[in-house]
């Protein structure tokens, strides 16, 4: 569950950063939209663990958009790359249900 909260925080960071940049509007709108959707999906993944894979797709789009959309400078490039990489790796981590000693992966079959 903690990893989903990290995804929410990454989404909030993207949204706030997009509002604070002075770069091209297409890049800011894209970054803000990815941040907003990422927050919503991470919160949804708290209840439906497989929804986390949507954030994996969003991270790939965020990474690709760094070269597709015009941006202001190097700060936006590094910020986007670090956020996309963090989203990518946290989306791949399954949630654990139960205690740390006897829990099981939330998106694993009941027999597993």
Secondary structure, 3 states (H helix, E strand, C coil): CHHHHHHHHHHHHHHHHHHHCCCCHHHHHHHHHHHHHHHHHHHHHHHCHHHHHHHHHHHHHHHHHHHHCCCCCHHHHHHHHHHHHHHHHHHCCCCEECCCCCCEECCCCCCC
